Protein backbone atom coordinates (compact mmCIF):
# COMPACT_ATOMS: atom_id res chain seq x y z
CA UNK A 1 0.00 0.00 0.00
CA UNK A 2 1.08 3.56 -0.57
CA UNK A 3 -0.43 6.98 -0.20
CA UNK A 4 -1.35 8.86 -3.35
CA UNK A 5 -2.76 12.35 -3.45
CA UNK A 6 -5.63 13.53 -5.63
CA UNK A 7 -4.57 17.19 -5.58
CA UNK A 8 -4.51 17.56 -9.39
CA UNK A 9 -7.93 15.92 -9.71
CA UNK A 10 -9.48 18.14 -7.04
CA UNK A 11 -7.98 21.28 -8.59
CA UNK A 12 -9.35 20.25 -12.02
CA UNK A 13 -12.79 19.69 -10.50
CA UNK A 14 -12.69 23.12 -8.82
CA UNK A 15 -11.58 24.74 -12.10
CA UNK A 16 -14.51 23.10 -13.89
CA UNK A 17 -16.99 24.19 -11.22
CA UNK A 18 -15.70 27.76 -11.28
CA UNK A 19 -15.06 27.95 -15.04
CA UNK A 20 -11.51 29.25 -14.68
CA UNK A 21 -7.88 28.22 -14.36
CA UNK A 22 -6.38 28.10 -10.87
CA UNK A 23 -2.64 28.61 -10.43
CA UNK A 24 -0.46 27.24 -7.66
CA UNK A 25 0.47 30.84 -6.86
CA UNK A 26 -3.21 31.65 -6.21
CA UNK A 27 -3.59 28.59 -3.98
CA UNK A 28 -0.43 29.61 -2.09
CA UNK A 29 -1.65 33.18 -1.59
CA UNK A 30 -5.08 32.09 -0.35
CA UNK A 31 -4.06 29.13 1.82
CA UNK A 32 -0.52 30.01 2.91
CA UNK A 33 0.63 26.52 1.92
CA UNK A 34 4.28 26.74 0.80
CA UNK A 35 4.90 26.62 -2.95
CA UNK A 36 7.28 23.66 -2.61
CA UNK A 37 4.50 21.69 -0.93
CA UNK A 38 2.01 22.57 -3.67
CA UNK A 39 4.51 21.66 -6.37
CA UNK A 40 5.27 18.36 -4.67
CA UNK A 41 1.58 17.55 -4.44
CA UNK A 42 0.95 18.48 -8.08
CA UNK A 43 3.80 16.19 -9.18
CA UNK A 44 2.72 13.49 -6.69
CA UNK A 45 6.19 13.57 -5.17
CA UNK A 46 5.47 15.12 -1.78
CA UNK A 47 7.05 13.08 1.02
CA UNK A 48 5.27 14.82 3.88
CA UNK A 49 2.78 17.58 4.52
CA UNK A 50 1.99 19.55 7.66
CA UNK A 51 -1.42 19.12 9.26
CA UNK A 52 -2.12 22.86 8.96
CA UNK A 53 -1.39 22.67 5.22
CA UNK A 54 -3.75 19.70 4.88
CA UNK A 55 -6.43 21.62 6.72
CA UNK A 56 -5.97 24.74 4.56
CA UNK A 57 -6.07 22.75 1.32
CA UNK A 58 -9.17 20.83 2.38
CA UNK A 59 -10.93 24.11 3.21
CA UNK A 60 -9.85 25.65 -0.11
CA UNK A 61 -10.89 22.58 -2.12
CA UNK A 62 -14.04 22.04 -0.02
CA UNK A 63 -13.12 18.43 0.66
CA UNK A 64 -12.18 16.01 3.41
CA UNK A 65 -8.68 14.61 3.95
CA UNK A 66 -9.71 11.24 2.54
CA UNK A 67 -10.76 13.04 -0.68
CA UNK A 68 -7.24 14.46 -0.99
CA UNK A 69 -5.19 11.45 0.12
CA UNK A 70 -5.89 7.81 -0.65
CA UNK A 71 -4.24 4.47 0.00
CA UNK A 72 -3.58 2.45 -3.15
CA UNK A 73 -2.27 -1.04 -3.75
CA UNK A 74 1.43 -1.27 -4.42
CA UNK A 75 3.79 -4.10 -5.31
CA UNK A 76 3.33 -5.63 -1.86
CA UNK A 77 6.12 -3.66 -0.27
CA UNK A 78 5.24 -1.54 2.75
CA UNK A 79 6.02 1.76 1.01
CA UNK A 80 5.35 3.89 4.09
CA UNK A 81 8.20 2.19 5.94
CA UNK A 82 10.66 1.98 3.04
CA UNK A 83 13.61 4.31 3.06
C-alpha positions as CSV (number, residue, x, y, z in Angstrom):
1,X,0.0,0.0,0.0
2,X,1.1,3.6,-0.6
3,X,-0.4,7.0,-0.2
4,X,-1.3,8.9,-3.3
5,X,-2.8,12.3,-3.4
6,X,-5.6,13.5,-5.6
7,X,-4.6,17.2,-5.6
8,X,-4.5,17.6,-9.4
9,X,-7.9,15.9,-9.7
10,X,-9.5,18.1,-7.0
11,X,-8.0,21.3,-8.6
12,X,-9.4,20.2,-12.0
13,X,-12.8,19.7,-10.5
14,X,-12.7,23.1,-8.8
15,X,-11.6,24.7,-12.1
16,X,-14.5,23.1,-13.9
17,X,-17.0,24.2,-11.2
18,X,-15.7,27.8,-11.3
19,X,-15.1,27.9,-15.0
20,X,-11.5,29.3,-14.7
21,X,-7.9,28.2,-14.4
22,X,-6.4,28.1,-10.9
23,X,-2.6,28.6,-10.4
24,X,-0.5,27.2,-7.7
25,X,0.5,30.8,-6.9
26,X,-3.2,31.6,-6.2
27,X,-3.6,28.6,-4.0
28,X,-0.4,29.6,-2.1
29,X,-1.6,33.2,-1.6
30,X,-5.1,32.1,-0.4
31,X,-4.1,29.1,1.8
32,X,-0.5,30.0,2.9
33,X,0.6,26.5,1.9
34,X,4.3,26.7,0.8
35,X,4.9,26.6,-2.9
36,X,7.3,23.7,-2.6
37,X,4.5,21.7,-0.9
38,X,2.0,22.6,-3.7
39,X,4.5,21.7,-6.4
40,X,5.3,18.4,-4.7
41,X,1.6,17.5,-4.4
42,X,0.9,18.5,-8.1
43,X,3.8,16.2,-9.2
44,X,2.7,13.5,-6.7
45,X,6.2,13.6,-5.2
46,X,5.5,15.1,-1.8
47,X,7.1,13.1,1.0
48,X,5.3,14.8,3.9
49,X,2.8,17.6,4.5
50,X,2.0,19.5,7.7
51,X,-1.4,19.1,9.3
52,X,-2.1,22.9,9.0
53,X,-1.4,22.7,5.2
54,X,-3.8,19.7,4.9
55,X,-6.4,21.6,6.7
56,X,-6.0,24.7,4.6
57,X,-6.1,22.7,1.3
58,X,-9.2,20.8,2.4
59,X,-10.9,24.1,3.2
60,X,-9.8,25.7,-0.1
61,X,-10.9,22.6,-2.1
62,X,-14.0,22.0,0.0
63,X,-13.1,18.4,0.7
64,X,-12.2,16.0,3.4
65,X,-8.7,14.6,3.9
66,X,-9.7,11.2,2.5
67,X,-10.8,13.0,-0.7
68,X,-7.2,14.5,-1.0
69,X,-5.2,11.4,0.1
70,X,-5.9,7.8,-0.6
71,X,-4.2,4.5,0.0
72,X,-3.6,2.4,-3.1
73,X,-2.3,-1.0,-3.7
74,X,1.4,-1.3,-4.4
75,X,3.8,-4.1,-5.3
76,X,3.3,-5.6,-1.9
77,X,6.1,-3.7,-0.3
78,X,5.2,-1.5,2.7
79,X,6.0,1.8,1.0
80,X,5.4,3.9,4.1
81,X,8.2,2.2,5.9
82,X,10.7,2.0,3.0
83,X,13.6,4.3,3.1
